[in-house]
Every structure is written in C-alpha cells, then in structure tokens.
Amino acid sequence: MSYFLCDIIAMAMIGLLDTSMSIHHIACMVGMYIGLYQQTAASDIIGGIFIAEISNPAMHGRTIIKNAGMRYTKIYEIFEYSFFTFYIFGRCILGLPIVTRTVTCEHTNIFIRLVCIVIALQSYYFVFQMVGIIRNRWNEYALRKKHGIKFNWLSINKEEVAKYNKIKPQTDEKKLL
C-alpha cells in the first residue's frame, strides 16, 4: 500500500496525476487494506501486484530516456517496445488466470472482486491504446527506413531527426497514451 501512496503523492507533485490514476491507486490501496484486514486474497493480491508492476522498469526507463532528451534514439525504442511487451504479456496473458481466480473465489470480498475487474478493464483499455501506438511506431519505422533515416543508440543525430521531422506524419500522442 505504501508504494501506491508514495506513487500517488509523487505523481501529484510532478503534475502527472489524473482522475484515472487517482481512482486506480486509491482502489488498489483500499482493496489491499480489505484483503489484509480480512486476511483473505493475499496470493491473488500479490499476483495482481506482480502482473501490474512487471512492466514498470521498462516504463520508467523509457520515461527517463525521454526526459533526458533522447526520444529519437534506438535505446528509447527498445525501452518503449519492452514496456509494451511486458505490459501486454503481464496484464493479458499472466493476468487473465489471476483475475478469473480472484473473481470466482467464494471467499474473496466483493470489493476486491470489483477492484480486480475494474483494473483488468482499465488494463485492456490501455492495451487497446498501445496497439494504436505500436501501429504508429511501426509506420514511423517503415517511413524512416524508406527514407534512409537512422537513429543512433545513445545520442541524437540532429540531422537525422530534422529529416525525420520533415516527413513525419503529425499525431497527437497524448491522446494515445
């Protein structure tokens, strides 16, 4: 619970907290508290934390690299694709049996079941958005390849980025993720 509390405070302090994340973090904290208080669903909660957080190292690496001004590098792309892969694998493949077990367990509190369902639906919504981003990234890569534009691993080649920006289709990424 302390992780979610710390994360919600940090997100608020740096201006990243929105309604969706507020609901998500508060629901997780309340669900964990109920599970601890009633001494039920511990393995499901821990499994849920694992599948929910498996993508965080790649997500944070991507954000750090982007904030360091290295958005147009190969390392950024590796972290971005890793984040998408771990998120989709964790939430959709590993998560489905945990959600099913939690929701069908007769001893699990109704609120924990509800939180589980809501977080699963939120995850599937984000996966749907990620599919659009992946499609855009693939199209961007194909466009760069067609025009012979290459990104470096750890440094920005301003000439290549300038060439790319001239041919890049305009998309609103904030709408996508």
C-alpha positions as CSV (number, residue, x, y, z in Angstrom):
1,M,0.0,0.0,0.0
2,S,2.9,2.3,0.7
3,Y,4.1,2.0,-2.9
4,F,0.7,3.2,-4.2
5,L,0.6,6.0,-1.6
6,C,4.1,7.2,-2.5
7,D,3.4,6.9,-6.2
8,I,0.1,8.9,-6.0
9,I,1.9,11.7,-4.0
10,A,4.8,11.7,-6.4
11,M,2.5,11.9,-9.4
12,A,0.6,14.8,-7.8
13,M,3.8,16.6,-7.0
14,I,5.1,16.5,-10.6
15,G,1.7,17.1,-12.3
16,L,1.1,13.6,-13.7
17,L,-1.9,12.6,-11.5
18,D,-5.2,12.4,-13.3
19,T,-8.6,11.1,-12.4
20,S,-7.9,7.6,-13.9
21,M,-4.7,7.2,-11.9
22,S,-6.3,8.5,-8.7
23,I,-9.1,6.0,-8.9
24,H,-6.7,3.2,-9.8
25,H,-4.3,3.9,-6.9
26,I,-7.0,4.5,-4.3
27,A,-8.9,1.4,-5.4
28,C,-5.7,-0.7,-5.1
29,M,-4.9,0.7,-1.6
30,V,-8.4,0.1,-0.4
31,G,-8.5,-3.4,-1.9
32,M,-5.2,-4.3,-0.3
33,Y,-6.4,-3.0,3.0
34,I,-9.6,-5.0,2.9
35,G,-7.6,-8.1,2.0
36,L,-5.1,-7.5,4.9
37,Y,-7.9,-6.7,7.3
38,Q,-10.0,-9.7,6.4
39,Q,-6.9,-11.9,6.0
40,T,-8.1,-13.1,2.6
41,A,-7.0,-13.0,-1.1
42,A,-3.3,-12.4,-0.2
43,S,-2.0,-14.6,-3.0
44,D,-4.3,-13.0,-5.5
45,I,-3.3,-9.5,-4.4
46,I,0.4,-10.4,-4.7
47,G,-0.1,-12.0,-8.1
48,G,-2.0,-8.8,-9.1
49,I,0.8,-6.6,-8.0
50,F,3.3,-8.7,-9.9
51,I,1.4,-8.6,-13.2
52,A,0.6,-4.9,-12.7
53,E,4.2,-3.9,-12.0
54,I,6.1,-6.2,-14.3
55,S,6.3,-3.5,-17.0
56,N,7.4,-0.7,-14.6
57,P,11.2,-1.0,-15.1
58,A,10.8,-0.6,-18.9
59,M,8.2,2.1,-18.5
60,H,10.4,4.2,-16.1
61,G,13.4,3.6,-18.3
62,R,11.5,4.9,-21.3
63,T,10.4,8.0,-19.3
64,I,13.9,8.7,-18.0
65,I,15.4,8.4,-21.5
66,K,12.7,10.6,-23.0
67,N,13.2,13.2,-20.2
68,A,17.0,13.1,-20.9
69,G,16.2,14.3,-24.4
70,M,16.9,11.0,-26.1
71,R,13.5,10.3,-27.6
72,Y,14.9,9.8,-31.1
73,T,17.3,7.0,-30.2
74,K,17.3,3.3,-30.6
75,I,17.6,2.8,-26.8
76,Y,14.3,4.7,-26.3
77,E,12.6,2.5,-28.9
78,I,13.9,-0.7,-27.1
79,F,12.5,0.5,-23.8
80,E,9.2,1.5,-25.4
81,Y,8.7,-1.8,-27.1
82,S,9.8,-3.6,-23.9
83,F,7.3,-1.7,-21.9
84,F,4.5,-2.5,-24.4
85,T,5.5,-6.2,-24.5
86,F,5.8,-6.6,-20.7
87,Y,2.5,-4.7,-20.1
88,I,0.5,-6.7,-22.6
89,F,2.1,-10.0,-21.5
90,G,1.6,-9.3,-17.8
91,R,-1.9,-7.8,-18.0
92,C,-3.4,-10.0,-20.7
93,I,-1.6,-13.4,-20.5
94,L,-0.5,-13.7,-16.9
95,G,-3.3,-11.6,-15.6
96,L,-6.3,-13.5,-17.0
97,P,-6.0,-16.5,-14.8
98,I,-5.4,-14.3,-11.7
99,V,-8.5,-12.2,-12.5
100,T,-10.6,-15.3,-13.1
101,R,-9.4,-17.0,-9.9
102,T,-10.0,-13.8,-7.8
103,V,-13.4,-13.1,-9.2
104,T,-14.7,-16.7,-8.9
105,C,-13.3,-17.4,-5.4
106,E,-16.2,-17.5,-2.9
107,H,-14.0,-16.3,0.0
108,T,-12.9,-13.1,-1.8
109,N,-14.5,-9.9,-0.7
110,I,-16.9,-8.3,-3.3
111,F,-14.9,-5.1,-3.2
112,I,-11.7,-6.9,-4.1
113,R,-13.5,-8.7,-6.9
114,L,-14.8,-5.3,-8.2
115,V,-11.3,-3.7,-8.0
116,C,-9.9,-6.7,-9.8
117,I,-12.5,-6.4,-12.6
118,V,-12.1,-2.6,-12.9
119,I,-8.3,-2.8,-13.0
120,A,-8.5,-5.6,-15.7
121,L,-10.9,-3.5,-17.8
122,Q,-8.6,-0.4,-17.4
123,S,-5.6,-2.6,-18.5
124,Y,-7.4,-3.9,-21.5
125,Y,-8.3,-0.3,-22.5
126,F,-4.7,0.7,-22.2
127,V,-3.7,-2.3,-24.3
128,F,-6.1,-1.1,-26.9
129,Q,-4.4,2.3,-26.9
130,M,-1.0,0.6,-27.0
131,V,-1.9,-1.3,-30.2
132,G,-2.5,2.1,-31.8
133,I,0.8,3.4,-30.7
134,I,2.6,0.2,-31.8
135,R,0.9,0.6,-35.2
136,N,2.1,4.2,-35.4
137,R,5.6,3.3,-34.3
138,W,5.8,0.6,-36.9
139,N,4.6,3.0,-39.6
140,E,7.2,5.6,-38.4
141,Y,10.0,3.0,-38.6
142,A,8.9,2.0,-42.1
143,L,8.9,5.6,-43.1
144,R,12.4,6.2,-41.6
145,K,13.7,3.0,-43.3
146,K,12.2,4.1,-46.7
147,H,14.0,7.5,-46.4
148,G,17.2,6.0,-45.1
149,I,16.9,7.8,-41.7
150,K,18.8,6.0,-38.9
151,F,18.8,6.8,-35.2
152,N,21.8,6.2,-33.0
153,W,21.8,4.1,-29.9
154,L,22.6,6.7,-27.2
155,S,23.0,10.0,-28.9
156,I,20.8,12.2,-31.0
157,N,21.8,12.8,-34.6
158,K,20.2,16.2,-35.1
159,E,20.4,16.0,-38.9
160,E,18.6,12.7,-39.0
161,V,15.9,13.9,-36.6
162,A,15.4,17.1,-38.7
163,K,15.0,14.9,-41.8
164,Y,12.5,12.7,-39.9
165,N,10.5,15.7,-38.6
166,K,10.1,16.9,-42.1
167,I,8.4,13.7,-43.3
168,K,6.8,12.6,-40.0
169,P,3.0,12.4,-40.0
170,Q,1.5,14.6,-37.2
171,T,-0.1,12.5,-34.5
172,D,-1.4,13.5,-31.0
173,E,0.5,11.0,-28.8
174,K,-1.1,12.4,-25.6
175,K,-4.4,11.1,-26.8
176,L,-2.9,7.7,-27.4
177,L,-1.1,7.2,-24.0
